[in-house]
Amino acid sequence: MGVAVSTPALGKAGFTADKYLQGEKLTTEKHEFVNGSIYAMGGASDKHGLIAGNLFASIHARLPDVCEVFISDMKLHTSKVGDECFYYPDILVTCDATDNDPYFREKPVLIIEVLSSSTERIDRTEKRERYQAIFELQEYVLVAQDTPRVEVYRRNQAWQGEEFSIEQSFSLASVDMEFKVQDVYRRIAFA
C-alpha cells in the first residue's frame, strides 16, 4: 500500500508489536512494523487507487459470505521465530472465521499488491517471502501500475509466477473467480 519509507520513522526503532498496535490505533497515518522498526507509509497515486479499487469491487461483489475482503486498511500479521511483521496489503482476503482480530488478520487465502517504483522491490522480495510462508495463503498477486501486467503466484504451483497482459484473463482459485486484465485497469490510461 502506498509508499514504504526505506528507513524507520524518526524515533520508531526498538518497538514491541503491542506498542506498535497501540500506536496505530491513535494515529491517522499508517505504519508498517518489521521486527521492532516502524516504517511510515506514504500516499498512493491515482492509478494505484483505481487499480486496487477495481480489484476490490470485483472481489467484494462476488465473494461468498464466509469470506472477507479488505482494501489497504487491514493489517496483516506474519510471525515466525525471530521475525514479526505487520503490513498493509492492498487487497487481503480471508475465509477463516477464527481469523477475526478487529485490527489485523493472519490467515489470508489471497493477497494482492499493486506495484509502484518505491514498493516493487519490497513486494517482490521481503513481503513475498513472508507472505508465502503463511500456511493458508493460496495465491499472491502482483499488479503493475505503469503497464498492464498481472503476475499470479500460486502455492499449488510451487510459487512459480504466471504473467498476464491486457488482452488476457486470469483465474484465482482462492476466491473461485476469473478476471479480465483489462477490467483490472478500467479507467487507467497508459502513455
N, C-alpha and C positions, 0 to 999 in steps of 0.2 A: 504494500500500500504506500503510496506517496514516495517520498524520497528519504532514504535512510542516511542520516548524517554519519560519516565514517568514523568519527571519534565520539567518545561518550560526552553527553551533555555536561556542561560545567558542573563540577562537584557531584557528579552522579555515578561514581565508581564505588565498588565495595558494598552495594546494597544487597539485602536479602530479598528473596522472592516475595515474602509477606509485606515487607516495607514498600517494594515496588507496587504491588497490587493496591495497597492503601493509598499511595500517591496518585495512581491512575484514577482513582475514584474522585479525587479532589481537583484534578486539572482538566482544562478544556483541550489541552494539547495531548497528542498521542506519543507514546514512547514504547520502544521495544526493549526487552530485558534479555541480555545474553551473559550468562554466568557472572552475575554481580555488577555488570555495567549496564547503564541505561542510555539508549540512543534515541534522540529526538527524531520524530517523523515529520518530514516536510509535506507541503501540499502536492496534490496531483494535478496533472494537466487536464484540459477538457477532453482530449482523446482518451486518456486513461479512464476518466469518469464515465464517458459514454460507453466504452467497451465493457467495463465492469458492470455498468447498469444494464446493458443489453443481455449479458450473460445471466445476471441475477434475475431479471424479469422473466427470461425464458425458463430458467430452472424453477423459480418460485411458482410460476403458473402451472407447472406440470408435476411438481414434486408430491409424492404421497404424503399424507398427513403424519405418518410415523417418522418422517424426516424433517429437519430444519435446515434452512439456508440462510447464511449471514453474509453481508457485504461490508467489508473493511472495518467494522467497529467491534467485532467479536475477536477477542484474543484467542490464540492457540497456544496451549501449554505443551511443551515437549520436555521430557526429563529422562535421563539415564544417569548412572553413576558419574559424578563429576561434570555433568553437562545439563544445565537447566535454562530453558528459554521461554519467553513469551513473545509471540509475533502477532501481527495483524495481517492475515492473508486477505487478498482482495475478495475472494469468494471461498467460503467454507461450508461444506455440507456434512451433517452428522445424522445418523439414523439410530443411535443408541439412546434409549430412554434414560439410562443411568448417567449419561454424559450431560449433566444439567446444571453445572455451576452457573450462576447468573452473570459472571464476568469473563469466563473462558470455557473453551472446550478442549478435550484431549483425545477424542476418538473419531476424527473425521473420516469419511469414506472418499471424499473428493476435496482437493484444494486447487484453486486456480489463482495464478499470479499474472498480472498484466505487467509486462516488462517496460522499464524505462532505462535510459542511459545510466542513471545513478543507482538503479537497483538490480540490473540484469546479472551482474557478477555474483551478488549475494543470493539471488533467486536460483541461479543455476548451480551454485556450489554449496555454500553453508546451509541454506534453507532446504534445498533439495535433499541433501544428506540426512538432515534431521527429520524432515517430513517422511521420507521413505522408510525410516526406522519405526514409524508408527504402525503398529500391527494391523489396525483396522483400515488404514489408507489403501484404497484400491487404485486411484488414479491421481496423477499430478499433472496439471496443465499449465503451460506457459504460453501467453498470448503476446505477440509482438505489438508494439504501439505504433511504430512508424512504418510498418509494411504489413500487408495482410498475410500473416503466418501464424498458425496454431501448432504447438507441439504437445503431444499427449504421451505421457509415460505411464505404463501400466504394471502393476505388481505381477499379474499373471503372464507378463512377457519379460520378466526379469528386468523391469525398468528400462527397457530399450525404447528409445523415442521414435515416434512416428510424426512426420511433418505433413501439414495440410495447407494448401494455398486457397486463394479466393474462390476458385471455381469448384472446390471440393466440399464434401461433408465429412463429419467425423461423429462417431458414437462414443458415449460414455456409459459403460456398463454399470458403474456405481450408482447412477441415477436412472438407468434404463431410458436414455434419451439420445436422439440424434440431432445434430446441429449443422446448419449450413454455415460455412465460414463467412459468406457474405452477410449473413444475419448478425454474426458477432460484430461486424464492422459497420452496421447500419448507422447512417448519418456521419460517417467518417470520410473525409476527403484526403486523398493521398496525392502529393505533387508528382 
